[in-house]
Amino acid sequence: MTESMPREYEDIRIAVPWGHIAGRWYGDRNIRPILAIHGWLDNLGTWDTLIPLLPQHVGILCIDLTGHGCSSRFPAGVPYHALDYVNLIISVMKEYKWQKVSLLAHSLGALISYHYAALYPSMVDMLIAVDIIVPYYVPPDIEIQSFRTYTERGLLEVERAEKLAFQEPPTYTFEQLKQVLYEGSQGSVEMDNCEHLLTRNIQKSTKYPDKYYFARDARLKYYTRLSAWPPLQLEMAKRIKNVPYLVIKGSLSGMIRADSDPIIDVLRQNNPHFEYYEIEGTHHVHLNNPAACAAVINPFINAHRPAMPNTWCVDDDETAQKRSVRGGEKRKRAKGRLRWLRSKL
């Protein structure tokens, strides 16, 4: 049985041209952590119940995506695109000078991580994806209508935000907010777990002492999604070779559909380190059923990110590994010379 272990953390900020990315680093700051990326309209609180159950030897760096949680928003007039979040992984890696990245991701975060792994497969040493693999496909006529609707509504949100600059959005008590979030997620987030996501998504009202309002950027509801074109997604899957890749599907969720089957087949064929599990739960299975998720995640982490502080360094994994190999070769040569000298005595 997986035991819950409290973990210390440090709140961090990463400077970006439009402001900052907010994050929370659990565990050892001297070892390259696993980068944890949340889902659409959520924030790093999505990992609150799972992180205490994960292996203690490796840290977890959770971030709030741009416009979510405590991270900065894009400026007015700059729309959100999922590819911007793919680039965000690069920004974090540059900040900490990582040569590789380990990813733990849910929903939109899992889509982002999949695309990053397809673009830069040699730079990903582990990917754990919760309840999504690729964008779900919709017919072109519906996709075109969606583009039009999202563009128009995104512009309306810009106008709405200008008006709200002079007045507060609708306010609620905390219990009312939990109900709003529960219903908005269609029951995916259990009522008792709503507070984990609300903490970084709301602000206290200046007018009503006991009320709050949602503070995330409303434009996020109309972001530009990643392409779901099946031939493109299939080619991207073919690029993810020999990358340890674990997928968890919530049994009650429909986010991994039949159109993901060809992708799963390719990942299985090209990747001996691909694993797939279905666990009882909704789309937020990691938040609602963390023990069952940890039961499959922990052996995966221990297999692919073992407790090896000499090789899993912060600055450069490959350099450290090469040093370790060279060190072993030098020791062998030294022992060989010593045996030769002894034979001459």
N, C-alpha and C positions, 0 to 999 in steps of 0.2 A: 504493500500500500504506500502511495506517495504521501510524504509528510510535508506539511506546510511549514516553511522556515521564513521568519521575518527577515527582510533584507534592507540594509541601509542604502540610501541613495543621495545623490547630489543633483540639484536642479542646474541645468546648463543652458546657455544661449549661444547660438552660432550666428554670426553676422552674415547677412546676405544683402544684396543691393537694395531691396525693398524694405528692409528692417531686420528681423531676426527670426530664427527658428528656435522655438522653445523645446526643451527636452528634459529627460530625467534619466540619470545614469545610475543603475543599480550595480553594486559590487565593485570589484577591483578596477581601479582606474589605470593600472599599469599593464593590463592585458586587453587586447582588442576584444570588444564586446560583440554580442549579437545585436544588430540593428533591428528594432521592432517598429513596424509601421501599421497604423490603425486603418480602419475602413472609412468609407464615405460618411461625412457629417459626424463622425465620432472623434475621439481624441485619445491620447496615450492612456487615459484611465481605463480603456478597454482591456488592458493587461493586468489590472490590479489583482484579480483573483488568481491568475495563472502564475505570475512571476514568483510568488513565494514557494511554489511547488517545483520550480526548475532547478537544475544542478547549480550548486553554489560556486563551482570553480570558474565559471565563465560569467562575465557581467552582461547586463542587458541595457542597451541605450534606446530608450523609447523617445520618439519625437512626435510633436504635433505638426501635421502637414500645414502648409501655408493656408491661411484663412480659417483654420481649425484651432480649437483649444486656445492656448496662450501665444501662439505664433502670430506674426504680423500678417496682415491682409495684403493682397495686391492693391496698387493704387486704383482709384476710381477710373473707369474706362479701360482697364486692363482685364480682359476675360481670363477665366481659369481653363486650363487645358491639362488633361492627365499627363501629357508628356513633360509638363513642367515638374511634376512630381517624380518622374523618372530622373530628371536632371538633379532633383534634390538629393538623391542618393549620392551622386557625384560630388555635390557640395559638401556633404557630411564627410565623405572619404578624403576630400582635399583638406578639410579642416583638421583632421586628425592624422593625415599622412598615411592612410591605409593603402596597401597594395591590393588587398582583397577585402571582401565583405561577406559576412554571414547574415542572413535575413530571416526574420520571423514576421509574418504579415497576415493580415485579415482583410478579406473583401477587396476594396479598392487597393489597399496596400499590397495584396497578393497579386493583383493585376499589374501593378507598377513593378513589383519584384520580378514577375515572369518576363516582362518586357526588358527589364534591365539585364536579366540573365541571358536572354536571347541576343541582346546587343553586345554584351561583354561577358561571354561565358567563362573566359579564363580568369575573370576577376571575382567570381562568386564561388565560395567554397562550401556553401550550405544554404538551402532554401527550404523554409517550412511555411507552407501556405494553408491558411484556414478558410475553407468553404468557398473557394473560387480558383479557377485556373486561367481561363480566357474569357474575354467579353462574350456575353450571349448574343447570338446572331438574330437579327430581325430583318424582314424583307426590305429591299431598297425603298419602296414607296413609303413605308412606315418610318424608315430612317430619315428620309428627306423631310417628312413632316416634323419629325422630332427636332432636326436641325433648325428648322424655321421657328418652331415653338420656343425652343430653348434660347435662340437668339433674341426673339422679341421679349420674352420674359426676363432675360438677363438685363436688357436695356431698361425695362420697367423697374427692376430692382435697384438700378443705379439712381433713377429718379426718386424712388421711395427712400433710399438711403440719404439723399440730400434733404428730404423733408424731415426725416427722423433725426437729423443732426440738431434740430431745434426742439425736439420732443422725444420722450421715451417710447420705445415699442410697447406692445401689450405686456402687462406684468401679471405674475402668478405667485402663489405661495409655493414653497418647495414641494409640498405634497401634490399640488396641482401640476407642477412641472413633471414630476415622476409619472403622473397619469398621461400627460401629453406625450412624453417620450415613449412610454410603454405602448400607447395606441399608435403613435407615429411609426414605431418599428414593427407594427402589426404583431405584437407579442413576442418578437424575437429577443428583446432584452427583458428578462424577468424583472418584475416590479422591484424586488429587493436589490437588484443590481443597477438600477437606473442611476442611483446616486454616483456611481463610479464615473459615469459619462457626463453627468450634469455639472459636477464640480468645476470643470474647466470650460464649460459651454455657456455659463450664465454670469450675469453681473447683478449686483444688488441695486435695487431701485433707490433713487435719491428722493423720490416723493413718498414712497410707502415703505416704512422700515422693515416690514415682514414679507416683502415681495421681491421678485427677481424677474429678469427678462433674458431671453436668449441673446447671446453676444456674438455667435459665429457669423461669418459673412453669408448673408442670404443668397448671394450670387452663386455660392457653391451648389445650390440645387440645380443650376443650369450650366454646369461645366461641360466642356467639350470632351466627349469620351474617346477612348482608344478604339481604333478600327477593329471591327469584328469580322472582317472579310475572311472567310475560311481558308482560302489558299495562302494568304499572308500568315495567318496564325499557325498553319501547318508548317510552313517554312521556318518560322521562328522556333517552333518546337524542335525541329531537326537540328538546330544550332546548340541546343542545351544538352550537351553530351558529357557524361561522367561527372555531372554536378549532383552531389547528394541532394535529393529533392523529396520532401515529404508533403503529402497532401492529406488534409483532414476534411471530410465532408460531414456536415450536420445532417442527421438522418431525416429531420423534418423540414429541411431547407431545399428549395428548388434552384439554388444558384449554380450548382454543377449539373448541367443538363446533358441530354443525349448528344448535343453537338460538341461536347467536350470529349466524347469517346475516341474519335480519331487522334486527338491530341494526346490523350492518355496512352493510346496504343504506341504512338511514336516515342513518347517518353520512356515507356517500358522497354521498347526494342533497342533504343540508343543509349539507355542509361541504366547500368547495373545497380545504381544506388537510388533508384526511384521506388518510393513506398506510398501506398494508398490505403487509407482507413476510413471507415464510416463509423461515427460515434453518435450516440443518442443525443439529440439536441437540435436547436434551431440554428439560424444563420450565425448567431452569437454563441455558438457551442463552447468556445474557449472561455467565455465570460461566465456562462451559466453552469457548465459542467467541466471545470478546470482539472479536476482529479483524473477523469477519464482521458482528457487530452494529454495531460502530463505523463500518463502511463505509456503513451506511444512516443511522445516528444523526447522524453528524457533518454531512453536508450539510443535514439537517433542522434541527439547532441553528444552523448558520451562516446558514440562510435566515430563521429566526424569532427567533433571539437573536444578531444580528450583533455584531461588536466596535464598539459605539457607546457609549463610556463617558459621553457627555454626556446620553444619553437613558435608559440603563439604570442609574439611580441606586438607592441602597439605600432612601431614604426614601419617594419618591413618584414613580413612573414618569410618571403622567399629568401631574403638575405640571411635571416636567422637560420633557416633550414640549411642553406648552403654552408654557413659557418659550422653548423653541427656536423655536416658530412665531411667537410674539410678537416675539422678537428679529429674526427674518427680516423681519417686516412693518415693524418700526421702521427697519431698515436701508434697506428700499425707500422708505419715506416720506422718510428723510433724503436719499437720493440724488435723489429728486424735487424736494425743496426746493432742493438745491444746483444742479440744472439750471435751476430757475426763476430763482434769483439770478443765475446766469451770463448768462441771457438778458436780464436787466435792465441789465447792465454795459455 
